């Protein structure tokens, strides 16, 4: 088997500067494609991919269960790519309209890893928790096999945000429930209705959550470890009209600083993709 070259230092640095967790498995898969290497990521033992029932309302529901089993309901292919590579929508470039989050075809996926895999021992406190590294590798293999997904990695200049300690006292409290799903959003429904609160969420997870709203990587420079609850009430439901300004204010309210900047954004460029082969 041909040995894979190490991930170049400039790629690692670009990912770190952009505030992203570098997914070694994705880089290895891209490298294997470009080099024609025989290396192959692990795959699911059994997997089913079917068009979703158009009458079912669930959209982009993705769940993990003990034993490494995954269930996706009403998922666009773009969302499956986001999960498989642990990236946001703005980090994916190219591809036909049928894979998009808004107008794309939707699919149901059920898959189970081999009993010999590490994922077979997976235990989760909530089905909403994203799959582990090996399961993401298997999902990458599924995309390659069933959707003929081919890609390459690169960077493009874009907006990034720096999350750091602010000048005020931190208003982060120990989580009431350490087994609850890590989450941050509006206090009284909607995106940020009533303000913003977080439950059992680490600063790194908060940064990832913020990046989805801001459509740019959020780099965690706080140095704060652990998980927390927090709350920033505003007393109004009109916080969604200018989301970036609201998030800057909310982070300041809990003792953090959120500042815009520019830098390289790690990006997956889609080279080829097809509608899935029959089961």
C-alpha positions as CSV (number, residue, x, y, z in Angstrom):
1,X,0.0,0.0,0.0
2,X,1.3,3.4,-0.9
3,X,2.2,5.6,2.1
4,X,0.3,8.8,2.4
5,X,2.3,12.0,2.8
6,X,1.8,14.1,5.9
7,X,-0.6,16.9,5.8
8,X,1.3,20.0,4.8
9,X,2.2,22.5,7.5
10,X,0.6,25.4,5.7
11,X,-2.7,23.6,5.5
12,X,-2.6,22.9,9.2
13,X,-1.8,26.5,10.0
14,X,-4.6,27.8,7.7
15,X,-7.1,25.6,9.5
16,X,-5.9,26.7,12.9
17,X,-6.0,30.4,11.9
18,X,-9.5,30.0,10.6
19,X,-10.6,28.5,13.9
20,X,-11.5,25.1,12.5
21,X,-10.8,21.7,13.8
22,X,-8.7,20.0,11.1
23,X,-10.3,16.7,10.1
24,X,-7.4,14.4,9.4
25,X,-9.6,11.8,7.9
26,X,-11.0,14.2,5.3
27,X,-7.5,15.3,4.3
28,X,-6.4,11.7,4.0
29,X,-9.4,10.9,1.8
30,X,-8.6,13.9,-0.4
31,X,-5.0,13.0,-0.5
32,X,-5.8,9.4,-1.5
33,X,-8.0,10.7,-4.3
34,X,-5.3,13.0,-5.7
35,X,-2.5,10.4,-5.4
36,X,-4.5,7.4,-6.6
37,X,-3.6,5.7,-3.3
38,X,-5.2,2.4,-2.2
39,X,-6.0,3.8,1.3
40,X,-9.6,3.6,2.1
41,X,-11.6,4.9,5.0
42,X,-13.7,2.6,7.1
43,X,-17.3,2.0,5.9
44,X,-20.6,1.0,7.4
45,X,-21.5,-2.7,7.5
46,X,-25.0,-2.1,6.2
47,X,-26.4,1.2,4.9
48,X,-29.7,2.2,3.3
49,X,-30.2,5.4,1.3
50,X,-33.7,6.2,0.1
51,X,-35.6,9.3,-1.1
52,X,-37.5,10.9,1.8
53,X,-41.3,10.9,1.9
54,X,-42.3,14.4,0.7
55,X,-45.2,14.5,3.1
56,X,-43.1,14.1,6.2
57,X,-42.2,17.5,7.7
58,X,-38.8,16.6,9.3
59,X,-35.9,18.3,7.6
60,X,-32.2,17.5,8.2
61,X,-32.8,15.4,11.2
62,X,-29.6,13.5,12.1
63,X,-29.4,11.1,15.0
64,X,-26.8,8.8,16.6
65,X,-27.6,5.8,18.7
66,X,-25.7,3.4,20.9
67,X,-23.7,0.9,18.9
68,X,-22.8,3.6,16.4
69,X,-26.0,3.4,14.4
70,X,-27.0,6.6,12.6
71,X,-30.4,7.7,11.3
72,X,-30.9,10.7,9.0
73,X,-34.4,11.8,8.1
74,X,-35.2,14.4,5.3
75,X,-31.5,15.3,4.8
76,X,-30.1,17.2,1.9
77,X,-26.8,15.9,0.6
78,X,-25.2,19.2,1.5
79,X,-26.1,18.6,5.1
80,X,-24.7,15.1,5.0
81,X,-21.4,16.5,3.7
82,X,-21.5,19.1,6.5
83,X,-21.9,16.3,9.1
84,X,-19.4,14.0,7.5
85,X,-16.6,16.6,7.4
86,X,-17.6,18.6,10.4
87,X,-17.9,21.9,8.4
88,X,-20.4,24.6,7.9
89,X,-22.4,25.4,4.8
90,X,-20.2,28.3,3.9
91,X,-17.2,26.0,3.8
92,X,-18.6,24.0,0.9
93,X,-18.3,25.3,-2.7
94,X,-19.8,24.0,-5.9
95,X,-22.2,21.2,-6.6
96,X,-25.6,21.1,-8.4
97,X,-28.8,22.7,-7.0
98,X,-30.3,19.3,-6.1
99,X,-27.9,19.0,-3.1
100,X,-28.7,22.4,-1.6
101,X,-30.1,23.0,1.9
102,X,-33.1,25.0,0.6
103,X,-34.2,23.4,-2.7
104,X,-32.3,20.1,-2.7
105,X,-33.5,16.5,-2.8
106,X,-34.0,15.0,0.6
107,X,-32.9,11.5,1.6
108,X,-33.4,9.1,4.5
109,X,-30.2,7.2,5.6
110,X,-29.9,4.4,8.0
111,X,-26.5,2.8,8.6
112,X,-24.8,0.5,11.1
113,X,-21.0,0.1,11.6
114,X,-19.3,-3.3,11.8
115,X,-19.3,-5.1,15.2
116,X,-15.4,-5.0,15.0
117,X,-15.4,-1.2,14.8
118,X,-14.7,1.2,17.7
119,X,-18.1,2.8,16.9
120,X,-19.9,-0.4,17.8
121,X,-19.1,0.5,21.4
122,X,-20.4,4.1,21.0
123,X,-22.6,5.3,23.9
124,X,-24.4,8.6,23.7
125,X,-26.5,10.6,26.2
126,X,-28.5,12.2,23.4
127,X,-29.3,11.1,19.9
128,X,-28.7,14.7,18.8
129,X,-25.0,14.5,19.6
130,X,-23.0,14.5,16.4
131,X,-21.3,11.2,15.4
132,X,-17.7,10.5,16.4
133,X,-14.6,10.5,14.2
134,X,-14.9,7.0,12.9
135,X,-18.6,7.4,12.1
136,X,-17.9,10.5,10.2
137,X,-15.2,8.6,8.2
138,X,-17.9,6.0,7.4
139,X,-20.3,8.6,6.3
140,X,-17.5,10.0,4.0
141,X,-17.1,6.5,2.5
142,X,-20.9,6.3,2.0
143,X,-20.9,9.6,0.2
144,X,-18.1,8.5,-2.1
145,X,-19.7,5.1,-2.8
146,X,-23.4,5.9,-3.1
147,X,-23.2,9.5,-4.4
148,X,-19.9,9.3,-6.3
149,X,-18.8,12.3,-4.3
150,X,-15.3,13.6,-5.2
151,X,-13.7,16.8,-3.9
152,X,-10.6,18.7,-3.2
153,X,-9.6,20.9,-0.3
154,X,-8.4,24.5,-0.4
155,X,-8.8,27.9,1.2
156,X,-10.5,31.1,0.2
157,X,-10.3,34.6,1.7
158,X,-13.4,35.4,3.8
159,X,-14.8,36.8,7.0
160,X,-13.7,35.2,10.2
161,X,-14.4,36.2,13.8
162,X,-12.3,36.2,16.9
163,X,-13.9,35.1,20.2
164,X,-11.8,36.2,23.2
165,X,-12.1,37.1,26.9
166,X,-13.8,40.5,27.4
167,X,-13.1,43.2,29.9
168,X,-16.1,42.4,32.1
169,X,-16.7,39.6,34.5
170,X,-17.5,36.2,33.0
171,X,-21.1,35.2,33.4
172,X,-20.7,31.5,32.9
173,X,-22.1,29.1,35.4
174,X,-21.5,25.3,35.9
175,X,-24.1,23.3,33.9
176,X,-27.2,22.2,35.7
177,X,-27.2,19.0,33.8
178,X,-23.9,17.7,32.5
179,X,-25.7,15.1,30.4
180,X,-27.9,17.5,28.5
181,X,-27.4,18.2,24.8
182,X,-24.9,21.1,24.4
183,X,-27.0,24.0,23.0
184,X,-27.2,27.8,22.5
185,X,-30.1,29.8,21.1
186,X,-33.0,32.0,21.9
187,X,-34.5,32.2,25.4
188,X,-38.2,32.1,24.5
189,X,-38.2,30.4,21.1
190,X,-37.0,31.5,17.7
191,X,-33.4,32.1,17.0
192,X,-32.8,34.7,19.7
193,X,-36.2,35.6,20.9
194,X,-36.0,37.1,24.4
195,X,-32.2,37.0,24.3
196,X,-29.7,34.2,24.2
197,X,-28.9,31.3,26.5
198,X,-26.6,28.3,26.5
199,X,-26.9,24.9,28.2
200,X,-23.9,22.5,29.0
201,X,-21.9,24.1,26.2
202,X,-18.1,24.6,25.9
203,X,-16.7,27.7,24.5
204,X,-15.4,25.7,21.5
205,X,-18.9,24.4,20.8
206,X,-20.3,27.9,21.3
207,X,-17.8,29.2,18.7
208,X,-19.0,26.5,16.3
209,X,-22.6,27.4,16.9
210,X,-21.9,31.1,16.4
211,X,-20.1,30.4,13.1
212,X,-23.3,29.0,11.6
213,X,-25.2,32.2,12.4
214,X,-22.4,34.4,11.3
215,X,-21.5,32.4,8.2
216,X,-17.8,32.7,9.0
217,X,-15.4,30.7,11.2
218,X,-15.2,31.8,14.8
219,X,-11.8,31.3,16.3
220,X,-11.8,30.5,20.0
221,X,-9.0,32.5,21.7
222,X,-10.6,32.5,25.2
223,X,-8.5,29.8,26.7
224,X,-11.6,28.8,28.8
225,X,-12.0,25.1,29.4
226,X,-15.1,23.1,30.5
227,X,-18.8,23.4,29.8
228,X,-21.2,26.1,31.0
229,X,-24.7,27.4,31.2
230,X,-25.3,31.1,30.5
231,X,-28.1,33.6,29.9
232,X,-28.3,37.0,28.3
233,X,-31.9,38.3,28.4
234,X,-33.0,41.2,26.4
235,X,-36.7,41.3,27.2
236,X,-37.6,41.6,23.5
237,X,-38.2,39.2,20.7
238,X,-36.8,41.6,18.1
239,X,-33.2,40.3,18.1
240,X,-33.0,38.6,14.7
241,X,-33.0,41.6,12.3
242,X,-29.3,42.3,12.8
243,X,-27.8,39.0,14.0
244,X,-24.1,39.9,13.9
245,X,-24.7,43.1,16.1
246,X,-26.9,41.1,18.5
247,X,-24.3,38.3,18.9
248,X,-21.5,40.9,19.6
249,X,-23.7,42.4,22.3
250,X,-24.7,39.1,23.7
251,X,-21.1,37.9,24.0
252,X,-20.1,41.1,25.6
253,X,-23.0,40.6,28.1
254,X,-21.5,37.3,29.3
255,X,-18.0,38.6,29.5
256,X,-16.6,37.6,26.1
257,X,-15.5,39.6,23.0
258,X,-16.5,38.9,19.5
259,X,-14.7,40.8,16.8
260,X,-14.8,40.5,12.9
261,X,-11.6,40.0,10.9
262,X,-10.5,38.5,7.6
263,X,-8.5,35.4,6.8
264,X,-8.3,32.1,5.0
265,X,-11.3,29.8,5.3
266,X,-10.8,26.1,4.8
267,X,-13.1,25.0,2.0
268,X,-14.3,21.8,0.4
269,X,-14.6,22.2,-3.3
270,X,-17.0,19.7,-4.9
271,X,-15.6,18.2,-8.1
272,X,-18.3,15.6,-8.8
273,X,-21.5,14.2,-7.3
274,X,-24.4,12.1,-8.5
275,X,-27.8,11.1,-7.3
276,X,-27.5,8.0,-5.2
277,X,-27.3,4.5,-6.6
278,X,-30.2,2.2,-5.7
279,X,-30.0,0.1,-2.5
